[in-house]
């Protein structure tokens, strides 16, 4: 029975390590990997994102599959945004996704946007 507990403990440690590696708040990749995602967004989209940084409780909405969605989902993977539920579908087939900036995102996104401009 003790041996089984040891195996269970080891399995728990491995599972927790894997979850920690991909959990929100942990960088999935470095910020340079965001540059192509930022480059895919037009000036209006960047402007909206920059303006939202001054409004921490604002909810941003985008359509699933858009350039904004790809970038914001990458931000969410880093813990910089939270991804809410999707809305829509129906006959038009457009699903809208809701994102909210986190305090960590408010602190880190401006530098990432500035770095991508260079």
N, C-alpha and C positions, 0 to 999 in steps of 0.2 A: 504494500500500500504506500509506503514512503517513496518508493521509486516512482510510482505513478504521480504523486504530488510534485516530485521534482520535475518530471516531464511537463506537467501542467503549468508549473511556474515558469519553466523555460519558454513554453509556448506563449504564455501571457506576456513575457518580456519581449519576445519577437513581435507579437502582434502590436504591442504598445509602441515599439520602435518604428514599425511601419506606419502606424497611424500618425505618430509625431512628425514623421518625415513629410507627410502630405496634408497635414491639418492646416486649416486657415491660420494665417499668422506666420507660417513658415514659408520662406521663399521656395517656390517650386523650381525656379530657375533665376538667374541673375537679372538685374534690371535692364541690361543691354538687350536681352531677349524681347523686351517690350517695344524696342525701337521700330520694328516693322509693323507692329500693330498700331502704334501711334501714327506712323507715316500713312497708314491706310485711311485715317480719319481726315475729313476735310476741315478747313479752317473754322467753319461754323460749329462743327462738333467739338473741336478743341476749345473754342471760345465758350461754349455752353459748359463744358467740363471745368474750365478755369473759373467761370463765374460761380459755379456750384460750390467751389472750395470755400467761398465766403459765406455759404449758407449750409452749415453742417447738418441740419435735419432735413434737407431737401431730398426728395425721391426723384431719381432719374429713371426715365422710361425709354426703352429702345426695343426695336423688333429683333426677335431671335434670328440669328444668322447674319446680322449686319456687322459692319466694321466696329461700331460702338460696342455691340454685344461681345465680340471677340476680345476687345481690350478690357471691358469692364469685368468680364468673366475671369480674365487673367489677374486683374486687380483683386477680385474676390478670392481667388486661390491663394493670394498673398495675405489675405486678411485686411485689405485696404478698403474693401466694399463688402456689403452683404447683399446676397442675391435673394430677392423675394420670389413669390410665386409667379408663374406665367399666367397671362390672361389672353383670351381670344381663341383663335382657331376658327371654328365654324366654317361657313361657306367661303369666306375670303382666305382662310388658312393662315393668317398672320397671327403669330403669338407675340405678345408684348411682355417684356421682362422688366421688373422693377429692381433697381439697385439703390443702396443708401451708402454714403461714405462713412467710414469708421474713423475714430480719432487717429489711428495709425495711418490711414489713407490721407487724412487731412495734412498730416505731417510729412508724408513721403511723396505723394503724387506731384506736388509742384516741382520738386527737384528732378523727378523723372521726366516730366514734360519739358523742363528747361534743358535737360541733358539730351533729349531727343531732337531738339531744335538745332543743336550744334553739329 
